[in-house]
Every structure is written in structure tokens, then in C-alpha cells.
């Protein structure tokens, strides 16, 4: 009987000790969970700061990419124009490289090649792994609560590892994107040099084409091969004005506000015939070159081919172009760019 009584006493002490142990574990687990939640909050604030930096440099990179792509398109356009003039001169039996020196570099590097190394970093979408904070423990015994608490702590620990890896990757992506401005600047410089070479040498080829066209017009089509008609299809139009930008695609060249109709009207109203020319009973043409800036302002007006023995006509043509209102500039992907233009003004005095 005494032994049985002692057994129940020891059992009660053991159960009480177990209850106290479970309670202590519960308190510790709750404290650990709170610590994990605070750590998660700190990690989240760090993620937001890094994400803000990542978004900022990614936005800047995309803007630089668009700008570089626009420069690439301009250079490619000049390259295409240059190639077209080379082909035209060859078709007319001319050797283009007797007029200009061969290009140092005819290949236009593609901007996409500079983007390829950073494309994974650019397309990355950083996310923060969040887990539900809610943990309902009411109604559960201590042992069950402790099991639920351990499971929640494990979820936080696993989530913390994922977020740590994501944070490290985002930092690596930032460092990779930070290298792009140097690449972009280098390629922009290449485009600048190529664009200048294509334009400057293209102008020399255009000058030769203008000479050939003028000779074609003066002597008439009957003494020239059919190639001249293909290259200069509009040489014998009756229009008093011809606008011949290097690229004739609509909306791809600078133009007078209101188009050709308004331009013709402006010239008809403002062109002053010099007294010296009025005494003649002939037709003359002044070929002008000029630049239209990104804002549409006209500058660098010069005579490419003038009228023989009538410098006053050349001067008048220059004055007329310089007096024109602001033009509509060339646009590449909605971005205005500088362009080089050719304008042919015809002076016509009909015999009485």
C-alpha cells in the first residue's frame, strides 16, 4: 500500500515537471518566433532599399538602351543611304572610290550585342518571399502549440535563406548593370565616328550624283544610257522646286511645316529674282545644302551647285533658306535628330 502511494506521488511530480518543461519550451519557441519575425522585417527593409537601387539603375539602363538604339538606327540609315549612292554611281559607270577613300569601317556594330551580357540581369524580377504571420494557437494544448511553433519557425528559417540568396543575386545584377554605361558610351562614340564618315563621304558622292544629274538635264536624256533614267527618274519634272533628302521615305526626313505645298508657296512669295537674271530668258538651278537641327532650326546653308555667272542668284537662294521658319526635324523612334538636307531651287524666267 505504501509503495502504491509512493508511485502516485512520483507520477504526479513527473507530470508536473513535464508540464513545466512544455511551458518553458512554449515560452522559448514564442520568443524564437518573435525573433525570426523581427529578423524578417529587417531583411525586408534591406530588400526594399536594394530593390529601389536596382529599379533605378534598370530604368537608367533601359533609357540608355533606347538612346543607343536610336543612334544605331540613324547610323544604319546613313549607311544605307551611302550604299545606295555607291550602287547608283556604279550603275552610271562611275567608280565611287575614285571620288572618296574607302571607309575605315563599313560594318555597323549592333547595339543588341552590347545588351546580350546584361539581358538576364535586366529581365530579373526580384521578389521577397513572405510567409503568413497568422498562427492560431488558442484551443491547442502546449505540446500541440509547440509543434505548430516549431513548424512556423522552420518556415521563417527557410524563407530567410531564400531571401538571402535573392538579395545576393540582386546585388550581383546591380553590379552587372553598372558596367553598361561604359559599354554604351564606347558604342555611342563608334556610332558618332561612323555617322560622321558615312555623312561626310556620302556628301561627296551626292555632289558627284548632282553633277551627273545636272549634266543629264542640260544635255537631255537622248544621249545617255537608260541607267540615268532609273537613277534620276524626276530629273525632268516641271516642278519649280525639288527637295531631295538622302532618305526619301515619308516622315523620315526634315520638311517645311505644312509640307511641299506650303514650301512652294513660301518660295513663290519670297524668292526675289536678281536684276541680272531677269534680263535672261533661261532657267537656272541652285542646289543648296543645309542642316536641320533636332529643334528644326536651319544652319550651315551653303551652295553646292550655283548658276553660272549669277552669284546674285546663289546669294538669293541662301538668303531665302535662311529666312525660312523652323522645319519639322527628322524623328527616329519619336526622337528628333539632326539631319543634312539638299534643296534645289529653280529660277525660271519665261521669254516675253
C-alpha positions in Angstrom: 0.0 0.0 0.0 2.8 2.4 0.9 4.6 1.5 -2.4 1.4 2.3 -4.4 1.0 5.6 -2.6 4.6 6.5 -3.4 4.1 5.6 -7.1 1.3 8.1 -7.4 3.3 10.8 -5.7 6.2 10.3 -8.1 3.8 10.2 -11.1 2.3 13.5 -10.1 5.7 15.0 -9.7 6.7 13.7 -13.1 3.6 15.1 -14.8 4.0 18.4 -13.1 7.7 18.5 -14.2 6.6 17.7 -17.8 4.0 20.4 -17.7 6.6 22.9 -16.5 9.1 21.7 -19.3 6.4 22.1 -22.0 5.5 25.5 -20.7 9.2 26.6 -20.8 9.6 25.3 -24.3 6.5 27.1 -25.3 7.8 30.4 -24.0 11.2 29.9 -25.7 9.5 29.0 -29.0 7.3 32.0 -28.9 10.5 34.1 -28.2 12.3 32.5 -31.1 9.4 33.1 -33.4 9.3 36.7 -32.4 13.0 37.0 -33.1 12.5 35.4 -36.6 9.8 37.9 -37.4 11.9 40.9 -36.4 14.8 39.5 -38.5 12.4 39.1 -41.4 11.3 42.7 -41.0 14.9 43.9 -41.1 15.6 41.7 -44.2 12.5 43.2 -45.9 13.7 46.8 -45.3 17.1 45.9 -46.7 15.4 44.3 -49.7 13.3 47.4 -50.3 16.5 49.6 -50.3 18.3 47.3 -52.7 15.2 46.9 -54.9 15.0 50.7 -55.1 18.6 50.9 -56.3 18.0 48.0 -58.7 14.9 49.6 -60.2 16.7 52.9 -60.6 19.7 51.5 -62.4 17.5 49.3 -64.5 15.4 52.3 -65.6 18.5 54.2 -66.4 19.9 51.3 -68.4 16.7 51.0 -70.4 16.8 54.7 -71.2 20.4 54.4 -72.4 19.5 51.3 -74.4 16.7 53.3 -76.2 19.0 56.2 -76.8 21.7 53.9 -78.2 19.2 52.1 -80.4 18.1 55.5 -81.8 21.8 56.3 -82.6 22.2 52.9 -84.2 19.2 53.4 -86.4 20.5 56.8 -87.5 23.9 55.4 -88.4 22.3 52.4 -90.2 20.1 54.9 -92.2 23.2 56.8 -93.2 24.9 53.5 -94.1 22.0 52.5 -96.3 22.0 55.9 -98.0 25.7 55.6 -98.6 25.4 52.1 -100.0 22.5 53.3 -102.3 24.6 56.1 -103.7 27.6 53.8 -104.2 25.2 51.5 -106.2 23.8 54.4 -108.2 27.2 55.6 -109.2 28.3 52.1 -110.2 25.1 51.8 -112.2 26.1 55.0 -114.0 29.5 53.6 -114.8 31.3 55.6 -112.1 33.9 54.3 -109.6 32.8 55.7 -106.2 36.2 55.0 -104.7 37.9 57.2 -107.2 35.8 60.0 -105.6 36.3 59.1 -101.9 38.7 57.0 -99.9 37.4 53.6 -98.8 35.6 53.5 -95.5 37.7 52.6 -92.5 34.8 50.6 -91.2 31.7 49.8 -93.1 30.2 47.4 -90.5 27.8 49.0 -88.1 28.0 47.1 -84.7 24.6 46.2 -83.3 23.5 47.6 -80.0 21.8 44.3 -79.1 25.3 42.7 -78.9 26.1 45.1 -76.0 22.8 44.2 -74.3 23.2 40.5 -74.5 25.6 40.1 -71.5 23.2 42.1 -69.2 19.9 40.8 -70.5 19.5 38.2 -67.7 20.1 40.9 -65.1 17.8 43.3 -66.9 14.9 40.9 -67.1 15.2 39.7 -63.5 12.2 40.4 -61.3 13.3 40.5 -57.6 10.7 39.3 -55.2 10.7 39.0 -51.4 9.4 35.7 -50.1 6.8 36.4 -47.5 5.0 33.8 -45.3 1.7 34.3 -43.5 2.3 35.6 -39.9 -1.0 34.4 -38.6 -0.6 31.4 -36.2 -3.7 30.4 -34.2 -2.7 28.6 -31.0 -5.8 29.1 -28.9 -7.6 25.8 -28.1 -4.5 23.7 -28.5 -2.6 22.0 -25.7 1.0 23.1 -25.0 2.5 20.2 -26.8 0.4 20.9 -30.0 1.3 24.6 -29.7 5.0 23.8 -29.5 4.7 21.7 -32.7 3.0 24.5 -34.5 5.5 27.0 -33.3 8.4 24.8 -34.4 6.9 24.4 -37.9 6.4 28.2 -38.2 10.0 28.9 -37.1 11.2 26.4 -39.8 9.1 28.3 -42.4 10.8 31.5 -41.4 14.2 30.0 -41.5 13.7 28.5 -45.0 12.2 31.8 -46.2 15.2 33.7 -44.8 17.6 31.5 -46.8 15.6 32.2 -50.0 15.6 35.9 -49.4 19.3 36.0 -48.6 20.1 34.3 -51.9 17.7 36.7 -53.7 19.4 39.7 -52.1 22.9 38.4 -53.1 21.7 37.9 -56.7 20.1 41.3 -56.9 23.4 42.9 -55.8 25.2 40.9 -58.5 22.7 42.1 -61.1 23.2 45.7 -59.9 26.9 45.4 -60.3 26.5 44.0 -63.8 24.1 46.7 -64.9 26.5 49.4 -63.5 29.0 48.3 -66.2 26.6 49.1 -69.1 27.1 52.9 -69.2 30.8 52.4 -70.1 29.8 50.0 -72.9 27.1 52.3 -74.1 29.4 55.3 -74.1 32.0 53.4 -76.1 29.4 52.2 -78.7 28.0 55.7 -78.9 31.4 57.0 -79.8 31.7 54.4 -82.5 28.3 55.4 -83.9 29.4 59.1 -83.8 32.5 58.3 -85.9 30.7 56.1 -88.3 27.9 58.5 -88.7 30.3 61.3 -89.5 32.2 59.2 -92.0 29.0 58.0 -93.8 27.7 61.6 -93.9 30.8 63.3 -95.0 31.7 60.8 -97.7 28.1 60.5 -98.6 28.0 64.2 -99.3 30.9 63.8 -101.7 29.1 61.1 -103.5 25.9 63.2 -103.6 27.9 66.0 -105.1 29.0 63.7 -107.9 25.5 62.5 -108.4 24.3 66.1 -108.6 26.9 66.8 -111.2 25.8 63.9 -113.3 22.2 64.8 -112.9 22.8 68.4 -113.9 24.8 67.2 -117.0 21.9 64.8 -117.7 19.4 67.6 -117.6 21.4 70.1 -119.6 22.2 67.7 -122.5 18.9 65.9 -122.5 18.0 62.2 -122.0 18.7 61.1 -125.6 22.5 61.0 -125.2 22.6 59.0 -122.0 22.1 55.3 -121.3 18.9 54.0 -119.6 20.6 53.8 -116.3 20.4 57.6 -116.0 16.6 57.4 -116.2 16.5 54.8 -113.4 18.8 56.8 -111.1 17.3 60.2 -111.9 13.6 59.5 -112.5 12.5 63.0 -111.6 15.2 65.0 -113.4 12.8 66.4 -116.0 9.8 67.3 -113.8 8.2 70.7 -114.3 8.1 71.5 -110.6 9.9 74.7 -109.7 11.3 73.0 -106.6 12.8 69.7 -105.8 13.6 68.6 -102.3 16.0 65.7 -102.3 16.9 64.5 -98.8 19.1 61.4 -98.8 16.3 59.2 -97.5 13.1 59.8 -99.3 10.8 57.7 -97.0 7.8 59.6 -95.8 8.3 61.1 -92.3 11.9 60.1 -92.3 13.3 63.5 -93.5 13.1 67.0 -92.3 10.4 69.1 -94.0 8.9 72.5 -94.2 5.9 73.0 -91.9 2.8 72.1 -93.9 4.7 70.1 -96.5 5.7 70.7 -100.1 2.6 72.7 -100.9 3.4 75.3 -98.2 7.1 75.2 -99.1 6.3 76.0 -102.7 4.0 78.8 -101.6 6.7 80.3 -99.4 9.3 80.2 -102.2 6.9 81.7 -104.7 6.1 84.6 -102.3 9.6 85.3 -101.1 12.0 84.4 -103.9 13.5 87.6 -105.4 14.9 87.4 -108.9 18.1 89.4 -109.3 18.0 92.1 -112.0 20.9 90.3 -113.7 18.8 87.2 -114.0 15.7 89.0 -115.1 17.4 90.1 -118.2 18.0 86.5 -119.2 15.4 84.2 -120.9 16.6 80.9 -119.4 16.3 78.5 -116.5 18.8 78.1 -113.7 19.0 75.9 -110.6 20.7 76.5 -107.3 21.5 73.3 -105.3 21.7 74.1 -101.6 23.0 72.0 -98.7 21.9 72.8 -95.1 21.5 71.3 -91.7 18.2 71.0 -89.7 18.8 70.6 -86.0 16.8 68.5 -83.5 14.8 71.6 -82.8 14.2 72.2 -86.6 16.5 75.2 -86.8 18.3 75.7 -90.2 22.0 76.3 -90.2 25.1 75.8 -92.3 23.4 76.8 -95.6 25.8 76.6 -98.5 25.6 76.4 -102.3 26.5 73.1 -103.7 25.9 74.0 -107.3 25.1 77.5 -108.4 24.0 79.3 -111.6 26.9 80.2 -113.8 27.6 83.9 -114.0 24.9 84.7 -111.4 26.3 84.8 -108.0 23.4 87.0 -107.0 21.1 84.1 -107.7 23.2 81.9 -105.4 23.1 84.5 -102.7 19.4 84.9 -103.0 18.8 81.2 -102.7 20.9 81.2 -99.5 19.0 84.2 -98.1 15.7 82.5 -98.9 16.5 79.3 -97.0 18.0 81.2 -94.1 14.7 83.2 -93.8 12.6 80.1 -93.6 10.6 79.3 -90.4 11.6 76.3 -88.2 11.3 73.0 -90.0 9.9 69.7 -88.7 13.0 67.6 -87.8 13.7 64.0 -88.6 12.4 61.6 -86.0 13.8 58.2 -85.1 11.5 56.3 -82.8 9.8 59.6 -81.8 13.2 61.1 -81.0 14.2 64.2 -83.1 17.7 64.0 -84.6 19.9 66.3 -86.7 19.7 65.8 -90.5 21.5 67.0 -93.6 19.3 68.2 -96.5 19.5 69.1 -100.1 17.2 71.7 -101.6 17.1 72.6 -105.3 15.6 75.9 -106.2 14.8 76.7 -109.8 14.9 80.2 -111.2 12.8 80.4 -114.3 12.3 83.4 -116.5 9.9 82.8 -119.4 10.6 84.7 -122.6 8.1 87.5 -123.3 
